[in-house]
């Protein structure tokens, strides 16, 4: 688990799926699934990220930070996924599931996750 309060990953599309690599956690082509890809796509469209499919910065924290664009709220949505955590994004009225890789970044599933996306090169 990382000790930073603000973390950054660089998602990209691989074979039609949103994935990310993170040397610090040992994750390689870790996929986003179950609603999270749709939330990512909507956020990229809203923020006009250039060439997002080739990669972008996704900045996230369990604490609010200046300039966050989206807030995910832990949701008790009951579904067949037994591990990982469901979150609701009220800004776009969507739900998404974050798999157990979430625990590479947080000891426990945070009540809220704040997100900002940026172009890889600013």
Secondary structure, 3 states (H helix, E strand, C coil): CCCCCCEEECCEEECCEEEEEECCCCEEEEECECCHHHHHHHHHHHHCCCCHHHCEEEEEECCCCCCCCEEEEECCCCCCCCCCEEEEECCCCEEEEECHHHHHCCCCCCCEEEEEEEECCC
